[in-house]
Structures are given as C-alpha cells and as structure tokens.
Amino acid sequence: MRLVLVLGDQLTGDLSALKAADKSRDVVVMAEVRDEASYVRHHKKKIAFTFSAMRHFAETLRKAGWTVAYSAYDDPDTGRSICSELLRRAEEFGAGDVLSTECGEHRLRAALSDCPLKVEVLPDTRLITPPGAFADWASGRKQFRMEYFYREMRRRTGLLMEGDAPAGGKWNYDHDNRKPAKPDLLMPRPMRHDPDAITEAVLDLVAREFPDNPGQLRPFWFATDTAAAKRAAKKFFAEALPDFGTYQDAMLEGEPFLYHSVLSVYLNAGLLDPMELCRQAEAAWREGHVPLNAAEGYIRQILGWREYVRGIYDLEGPDYTRQNGLGATRDLPGFYYTGDTDMACMKAAIDQTMEHAYAHHIQRLMITGTFALLAGIDPHQVHEWYLEVYADAYEWVEAPNVIGMSQFADGGRLASKPYAASGAYINRMSDHCAGCAYKVSVKRGQGACPFNPLYWDFLDRNRAKLDANPRLAQMYRTWDRMDAGAQAETRGSAAAVLARLEAGERV
C-alpha cells in the first residue's frame, strides 16, 4: 500500500495522485500542519477556509470509498510539517511509498524532495497549460509578454476562436473594460454560504489558535466544498458576468465586489476547474447571454494571466521572491494591517481586505500595490503581505503578480512597464477621491494627494533604470518640461510623505 498526499490547494476529485492510486488499498493523507499554517501570518479567514475545505474534501473522499488519515491542527499527534506527518503515517500503516501531485510552491517541492520517503511526484493536470509548454514558449525570449502567450493558449484550446481567427476579430477587448462604475448601478453580490457544523468547529479553532493573525474571522461566508463553489459560479455567470468586462477596473466606496466573481479562492484551492469556468464563460457569450468583451475579459484572467504567472513562477525558481530590481528598501507601513490612513482609496482597499480576505485585481495592483511601488517598499515585504491577507493567495499565483507586475522588481521580466500611477488614475476609476482628506487636484505641497508627488519622485529617483523604457518616454518628457521650482517642490512633497512613513506617523 501507498500513501496518497493531498494538500490544502489540491482539493480536486480527479487529482493526478488520486487517479493513480488504488482506493482499495492506498491511504489518503491530509493534515493541518503548523508549518503550513504559520510560514506567514495568514488572514484568519484564509486559514478557516483552507481547514474547512480540507475537512469537507476528506469527507467527500471517505464517502467515495477512500481510507483517509486526517490530522487536525489541534490534534497533539499531528506532525509539524508535511514530511513529519508522512513519516508518522508511513509508520502507522506500514507504507514506504508516497504518491503526490506536484506542489504549487517551491518551498513545498523542496520539503518533499528532502523527505526520507520514496515520493513519486505526478504532474498537476489541473493546469490548462500542458507540462513543459510554457518553458517551450519562453525559450529564447528575452522578455515575456502575457498577450502573446494568451494568444497561443487561445489557439491551443480553441476558446473564443472562429477557425484560426479570434472571435469578433480581436484577441483582447481590454480597451472596452475600463469604464468607471456609478453608485446607482444595480450590483449583484457573490453567493454567501452559512457555516455548517464542520466550518463552525474550524472557526472556533482559528479563533482560539490564531488570535493575533490579521483580519476578521466572522462573519464567514465562503463556500467550502465543490458543490457550493459551483453554485457560486452559476450565480456569477447568470448575474454578474454580463457587466464584468465593462466595469472590471472600477472601484466604489462601500462596494467591495462590484461585478467580480470572487471565485479565485475556490479555483486556487481546487474546488473549481479552470477550463470548466472558461468554457462556461464562452458558452454564455455564444448563447447570447453576455457580450464578447465580458466573456473575453473573464477568460483572459484565467487562460491568460493565471496560466502565465504559473509559468513564470515555475521558470524563475525559488529565488524569484527575493528579486529587487529597483532597490526598494523601506519597511511596509503598519497601516497595511489597520487601514489607519487618511488616503481614502488605501483605507477602502485595506479595510475590505481585512474584513473579507479579498480585494479585486485593480485594488491590489493600482491601489495598495502602486502605493508600495511609489513609496519604495521592500518588494519581499509587499509579497509576504499579499500572501498573508488574501484567501486566494498561494505563492505560485501571488508572487509573479506582486514581484513582477505590481512592484516591477524582476526588471521587466513579466511586465513591460511599472504599473505606476498618480491620483488622476484613481480619481478616474473610482469615487474615493471625493471624500478623501487629500485633494487629488493638488499636485504638490499642502493637501496634495500623496500619490501625486510620489509618482513623479518614483520616476525621478529610478530614472537610470527606467529612462530607456519606451512606455515611460512621454512621462519623462513631461517631467523634464516642469520648471526647476516645480520639480524641487515635488521632490520635497514626496520626501515629506516618505519621512512620515518612516517615522510611523499617519499618512
């Protein structure tokens, strides 16, 4: 007999390790080990979701005829690490071999390779990209661009294709997906699920064992099994997908979800299948229920970005999270955990993050991410914050989005330019600025939106590394046209903001 390892982000019935196992004699091993629960200070809701989803999946496997050796976090016999738990179960059941589906994270891959058991690692077939396909695509390229990988994936899968051409004649409808939302729009809400007895027990455990971790634990409304996650997906496709594309970059006070699916937490844990979601979005368009820009925008998030960042993560290796191409060294401000800031956009994004363990991609990239970029925050600290606070964050999907895209710390390996912006972008895409203590129209000096002087200061202090970037040429020409007095005042305003950050004062 063999042990079959199933991790907390591998909660999929046709997982390759399960498909290769024999339920009549092999034993599934699942464990809530301390190393995985504490390698960063995970959001309370993230831990609760993971433990509850694992326990529900274990019950599903048992009902399907599997023998499951499950170890709860508060069981004194539970091993501290995945390897120690495998060793314990190997001795208990007299097993010497382990079947495993490839771990998503380099950290766990290394831990399993060092484990003194014979571990057979099988490919993760839940990915849309076949093994080795991304490396083949990337071979010989000095720079990677998601758009070209995405087109290859469209051709490979046939999604939104009409013969050899993209549906509608264009590959990408992102230009149509940048409309700001208005508060009077009728916005659906993601499906909420009442905790059952399993989840309530987990919530009590998290409250007891992780009292100092960030975030609010209750109310808890995530789905914790595949059936519930599929109901949430069905609701999204019926109610929100039609307007998802148009308003996917918008932000509104008091509206944390807008038309977003909030399905990534389920998808990244294995409760939903990425190709199935893409097919559902395509079908909704072909049946006339949603416009093409909505279906294409949603499919691009999964088929494009999600698969692309996994390829980057696998290719770049375990040192990727330590890259710091712009030499940023400031510590992450404490208000990233408290929301204690006068910047309305930052407060909104952080408050909802702490409440829901969720923020949509523009809030992550263009609000909390952009501020960290402009302020020169250590990208590894930024990476760890995102890994901690979002329920859908696993290093393979989070790190490239933060290190490469948000913080441009990989020197342009993933993204073609830094995603830097002043307050004007935030004002265009949100209603945050109207109620902010700062004035977005003030560029520098007293009362200026901190994003404004920090934006120009970021470009100025990083000029040696960014000046040759063609996508920033216009911005540098604009900076050069400013008179010396305006430049000096801008630098002074930025320095004042940064000094308050370093002193721990309210910004």
NORJO-V254785 format. One record per residue. BURIAL is + if it has 16 or more other ideal C-beta (glycine too) atoms within 10 Angstrom, else -. Layout:
burial=BURIAL
burial=BURIAL
This chain:
burial=-
burial=+
burial=+
burial=+
burial=+
burial=+
burial=+
burial=+
burial=+
burial=+
burial=+
burial=+
burial=-
burial=-
burial=+
burial=+
burial=+
burial=+
burial=-
burial=-
burial=+
burial=-
burial=-
burial=-
burial=-
burial=+
burial=+
burial=+
burial=+
burial=+
burial=+
burial=+
burial=+
burial=-
burial=+
burial=+
burial=+
burial=-
burial=-
burial=+
burial=+
burial=+
burial=+
burial=+
burial=+
burial=+
burial=+
burial=+
burial=+
burial=+
burial=+
burial=+
burial=+
burial=+
burial=+
burial=+
burial=+
burial=+
burial=-
burial=+
burial=+
burial=-
burial=-
burial=-
burial=-
burial=+
burial=-
burial=+
burial=+
burial=+
burial=+
burial=+
burial=+
burial=-
burial=-
burial=-
burial=-
burial=+
burial=+
burial=-
burial=+
burial=+
burial=+
burial=+
burial=+
burial=+
burial=+
burial=+
burial=+
burial=+
burial=-
burial=-
burial=+
burial=-
burial=+
burial=-
burial=-
burial=+
burial=+
burial=+
burial=+
burial=+
burial=+
burial=+
burial=+
burial=+
burial=-
burial=+
burial=+
burial=-
burial=+
burial=+
burial=-
burial=-
burial=+
burial=-
burial=+
burial=-
burial=+
burial=-
burial=+
burial=-
burial=-
burial=+
burial=-
burial=+
burial=+
burial=+
burial=+
burial=-
burial=-
burial=-
burial=+
burial=+
burial=-
burial=-
burial=+
burial=-
burial=-
burial=-
burial=-
burial=-
burial=-
burial=+
burial=-
burial=+
burial=-
burial=-
burial=+
burial=+
burial=-
burial=-
burial=+
burial=+
burial=-
burial=-
burial=+
burial=-
burial=+
burial=+
burial=-
burial=-
burial=-
burial=-
burial=-
burial=+
burial=+
burial=-
burial=-
burial=-
burial=+
burial=+
burial=+
burial=+
burial=-
burial=+
burial=+
burial=-
burial=-
burial=-
burial=+
burial=-
burial=-
burial=-
burial=-
burial=-
burial=+
burial=+
burial=-
burial=+
burial=+
burial=-
burial=+
burial=-
burial=+
burial=-
burial=-
burial=+
burial=+
burial=-
burial=-
burial=+
burial=+
burial=-
burial=+
burial=+
burial=-
burial=-
burial=+
burial=+
burial=-
burial=-
burial=+
burial=+
burial=+
burial=-
burial=+
burial=-
burial=-
burial=+
burial=+
burial=+
burial=+
burial=+
burial=+
burial=+
burial=-
burial=+
burial=+
burial=+
burial=-
burial=+
burial=+
burial=-
burial=+
burial=+
burial=+
burial=-
burial=+
burial=+
burial=+
burial=+
burial=+
burial=+
burial=+
burial=+
burial=+
burial=+
burial=+
burial=+
burial=+
burial=+
burial=-
burial=-
burial=+
burial=+
burial=+
burial=+
burial=+
burial=+
burial=+
burial=+
burial=+
burial=+
burial=+
burial=+
burial=+
burial=+
burial=+
burial=+
burial=+
burial=+
burial=+
burial=+
burial=-
burial=-
burial=+
burial=+
burial=-
burial=+
burial=+
burial=+
burial=-
burial=+
burial=+
burial=-
burial=-
burial=-
burial=-
burial=+
burial=+
burial=+
burial=+
burial=+
burial=+
burial=+
burial=+
burial=+
burial=+
burial=+
burial=+
burial=+
burial=+
burial=+
burial=+
burial=+
burial=+
burial=+
burial=+
burial=+
burial=+
burial=+
burial=+
burial=+
burial=+
burial=+
burial=-
burial=-
burial=-
burial=+
burial=+
burial=-
burial=+
burial=+
burial=+
burial=+
burial=-
burial=+
burial=-
burial=-
burial=-
burial=+
burial=+
burial=-
burial=+
burial=+
burial=+
burial=-
burial=+
burial=-
burial=+
burial=-
burial=+
burial=+
burial=+
burial=+
burial=+
burial=+
burial=+
burial=+
burial=+
burial=+
burial=+
burial=+
burial=-
burial=+
burial=+
burial=+
burial=+
burial=+
burial=+
burial=+
burial=+
burial=+
burial=+
burial=+
burial=+
burial=+
burial=+
burial=+
burial=+
burial=+
burial=+
burial=+
burial=+
burial=+
burial=+
burial=+
burial=+
burial=+
burial=+
burial=+
burial=+
burial=+
burial=+
burial=+
burial=+
burial=+
burial=+
burial=+
burial=+
burial=+
burial=+
burial=+
burial=+
burial=+
burial=+
burial=+
burial=+
burial=+
burial=+
burial=+
burial=+
burial=+
burial=+
burial=+
burial=+
burial=+
burial=+
burial=+
burial=-
burial=+
burial=+
burial=+
burial=+
burial=-
burial=-
burial=+
burial=-
burial=+
burial=+
burial=+
burial=+
burial=+
burial=+
burial=+
burial=+
burial=-
burial=+
burial=+
burial=+
burial=+
burial=+
burial=-
burial=-
burial=+
burial=-
burial=+
burial=-
burial=+
burial=-
burial=-
burial=+
burial=+
burial=-
burial=-
burial=-
burial=+
burial=+
burial=+
burial=+
burial=+
burial=+
burial=+
burial=+
burial=+
burial=+
burial=+
burial=+
burial=-
burial=-
burial=+
burial=-
burial=-
burial=-
burial=+
burial=-
burial=-
burial=-
burial=-
burial=-
burial=+
burial=-
burial=-
burial=+
burial=+
burial=-
burial=-
burial=+
burial=-
burial=-
burial=-
burial=-
burial=-
burial=-
burial=-
burial=+
burial=-
burial=+
burial=+
burial=+
burial=-
burial=+
burial=+
burial=-
burial=+
burial=+
burial=+
burial=-
burial=-
burial=+
burial=-
burial=-
burial=-
burial=-
burial=-
burial=+
